[in-house]
Amino acid sequence: MKSVDILITNHNSGDTIALCIESIRKFTDYPHGIIVYDDATDPAQYDDLTYLREAQRKGWIRLIEGERRIMHGKSIAALLGETKADFAMILDCDIEINRPWWLGEMIRLQEETGACLIADIENLANGNVNISSWFFMLDMAQYPAIADEWCYTPMEGGGPADIRPTGYRIWQNIVSQNRSIVLIPAVVKKCFYHHVHMSVLSLPKEGPNYAIWLKRYAIIQAQLSRLRREG
């Protein structure tokens, strides 16, 4: 049986990370480890570290505490440097798992196809392909050959407003080496819910966007309470 680590980045996410971890624990039947990189959560504002340290004490996760903010891409790189598993399953902390066989299906698909990466992609207007960075799986035996930062930066040929995740660089690395990317199957997409843009809560506490986030956060807290009640 191939080994897999679920790798999660976290920064100022409050109960969002708790829902992610506890839904993984309830709805994942394939053996796995969980490693969380906390990217310098502010303890004066959020209880993330208190929760994560307790989760580590219980043996649910392995926690890496970042001393200073390094942002999303470097947090992923730090996690990939820590795993010794055959596969790395990377999740944003605002992913909620809801069915138990999702990870086994991802492993089965990789073993059938030999894919370097299983992910969602989008075709960009400038001809580049962007790989979504919130839910993807890497074959770690192939990863060193295509390693790159999953950071946020202007795309090639783009202006200041053209800022997106640079998954397209990883796409180019994979394609140039004749390695393969397989799309996440529809059956797996039914196994999780992405609470979009809830991976960081520390926005200015004003304006319409913050009001929307408050409503989404209330949903996350309600889902977490329900998950714990149901055991």
N, C-alpha and C positions, 0 to 999 in steps of 0.2 A: 504494500500500500504506500503510495506517495505521500510525503508529508507536506503540510501547508501551514503557513502562518497568516493570520488576518492582521493587517497592519493599519492602524488608525492614527491620523494626526488630530491634534486637539489644541484649541486656543480659545479661552473665554466662551465656552459653549453651554455652561450651566447644566441643566438636566438633559440636554441633547445627547451628550456623550453617554449618560447613564442609560438612556433608552436604546442607543446603538448597542452597547455592550450586553445589556440584559436581553435584548431581542435576539442577538447572536447566540447567547447561551441557551435560550429557550428553543430557538428554531434552527439549529444547526446540528445535524446528526452525523456529519463526517468529522472524524477526529481532527483537531486543529489546536493551534496556540493563538493567543491574542497578544500583540505588542502595541502599546500606545506611546506615541511621542507627544508629550505635552510641551507646546511651543510657548513657554513662559506665560502661562495664564496668570492674570492679576488676582492674587488671593484677597485683595481688599474689595474686589467687586464680585467675584464668582467663587463657588465652592468646588470647582472641578478637581483641584488637587486633593482636597480632603476625600472626595469620592474615589478618585483613582488610587490613592494610597491605600484606602480600605479595600478596594477591589484587588489590589496586588496582595495585600495581607491575606485575603481569602483564597488566593491562588487562582483568581479568575483571569488575571492579565499579568504581563510583565510591563513595568512602567519605566520610561526614560524621561527624566525631567530636564528640559532645556533651561539653561540659566538666563539666556537672552533670546529675544525674538529673532528667528531666522526665516520665517515665512514658510509657505506651504511646500514649495518645491524642495527646499533643503531639508524640511522635516521628512518628506517621503524618502529622500536620499539617505538620511540618517537611519530610517527604519529598514530600508533595503540593505544597509550595511550591517544590520544587527541579525537579520534572519539567517538561519542555517537550513531552512526547509527547502524542499524541492520546488515549491510554488509559493509565490507571495500574492495574497489577495488584498488589494488596497481599497479601503473604504474611507470616504469622508465621514465625519462623526454625525452627520445629519441623515444617515441611512438607517432605516428601520427594517429589519428582516421579519418576514411573516409566514414563511413556510420552511419545513425542515430539510428538504433535500437539495436546496439550491447549490451548496458548495460541492457536493458529490457530482452534480451535473456539470459544473464548471471543470472539475478534475477529469471527468469522463471525456468531455469535449476536447480538452487539451491532449489527452492521451491518444484519442482517435486521430487528431489532426496534426499533432506535433507543433502547434502554434507557439510562436514566441510570446504573443500577447492576445488576450481575449478582452475586448473592450467595445464600446460604442464609438462611432466616428461621425464627423460631419464634414461635408465638402464646403470649403470656404470660397468666397468670391474671387480671391486672387489665385485660385487653383491649388492651394495647399489643402491638406487634410488634417483636421484637428482630432485628437483622441481625447475623449472625455475623461477627466481625471478623478471622478468621484467613485467609480466602481470599475475596477479592472484587475486582471490576473496576469502575472508575469511568470514565465518559466525561468527560474533563476539560473539554470545551466546556460541559457542563452543571453541572460540579461547583461553580463559584463561587456558583451560585444556591442550592445546598443545603448549603453548607459548615457543618460543625459539628465539635466535638471527639469523637473516638471514645474517650472516657475511661470510667472506672469511677466510678459515683456512685449514690446511692439513686434508684430509679425514682420517678416521680410517685406520690404516695400511699403509697409503701412505707416500711417501718420500717428501722432500722439493719441488720437481717439481710438486707434485700431489695436486695442489691448485684449489679448485672449490667452488662455493657457497654451503653453508652447508644446503641447502634445504633437504638433505637426513635425517638430524636429525629431522626436522619437520615431514617428511614422517614417520620416525620410531615412533615418538610420536603418530601420528594419527593412524597408523596401530596397535600399541600396545594397544590402547584404543578402538579398533573396531569402529573407526570413518571412514568416507569415503572420498575419493578423486575422483573427476570426471574430466575427461579431457576436456579442452576447445574445444567446438565443431568447426568443420571445418567452419561452416557458420559464426562464430564469428571471426575466424582468417582472414577472407576476409575483415573484417571491420577495420583493423588497419595495419599500416606498422611500422616495427621496424627498425629505422635507427641505425643499430648495432654499438655498441661501441662509440656512440656519446654523451653519458650522461655526460662525463667529457672531456673538451677540453684542459685542461692544461697539455699537453704532451710536452716533449722536442721538440722545434721547428726546427727539423732537421730530416733527414733520410726518408726512403720510407714510413714508417707508417704515419708520419705526412703529407706527400704529399697525401696519400690516404684520410686521415681525412679532409684535406682542400677541396678535391673534394666533399666529402660527406656533408661537412658543406655548401658548395655552393648550393647543392641540397636543403638542409633544408631552406636556406635563400630564394631560388627561390620559394619553396612551401609556405613559409610564406607570401611572397609578393603576390602570386596568391590567397591564402586564403583571404587576406585582400581586394584585388581588387574585388573578387567575393562577398564579404560581407556576 
